[in-house]
Amino acid sequence: MKKFNLQNIVWKEGRYYISQCLNVDISSFGKTKKESLKNLSEALDLYFEDVKIPKIQEVKSAELIPLAFNYA
């Protein structure tokens, strides 16, 4: 069994917390941060269960940068 150190982010959106793995395109949600991360962990387990050779994008140093834009 391989061990991966994955980087995740969590934010609140309405009544729920959203969690997303930055290394693979997997996300989940829950009513609390803890529940959201637990659900993300389960989703990642299912993802890696079906993938023979996982494609993990390395994230060295993530930085939150706001970007303002206009739309019509």
N, C-alpha and C positions, 0 to 999 in steps of 0.2 A: 504494500500500500504506500502510495506516494503522499507526501505532505506538502501542501501549497500554502504560502502566506499570501492571502488575498486582501486587497484594500477595498473597503466599502465606505459608502457615504449614506447618511440618514438625514432626512428632512421631514418637516411636518407640512402636510398639504390638506387643508380642511380639518376633518376629524381624525385623519389617519397619518401614521408615519410611513414614509416610503424609504426602503433601503435598496441600494443598487451596488452591485459589485463592479468595480472599475476595470477589473482584469478580464472578465467575460461579460457578455451582454445578458445578464440575468438580474431581475429585480423582484421585489415582493413588497408587502405592506402589512400593517397591523395597527391595533389601537394604541399600542405603546411602542417605545423604541425596542424594548426587549423582545416583544412579540414579533415585531417587524424583522429583527435580526434572526430570530429563531426560524421564522418562515423563509427568510432568505437562505439560511443554512440548509433547510430541507430542499429548497429549489435547487441549490447548488449540488446537493447529494444526488438528486435525480438527474441533473445535467451531466455530471461526471460519470454516472452509472451507464449512460447511453453512449458516451463518447470514448472511442478506443484511444485516440491520440488527442488529448485536449489542446485546444488553441488558447493559450493564456497570454494575454497582452501584458507585458511588464509595465508597471506604472512606477516610475522612480520618485517623482516628487510632484504630487498633485497640488494645485493652487486654485483657490476659488477667486475668480476675477469677474467682476460685474461688467456687463456689456450693454450699453444703451443703444437702441436702434429705433427708427421710426417706421411705421407701417401705415398703409392707407386703409 
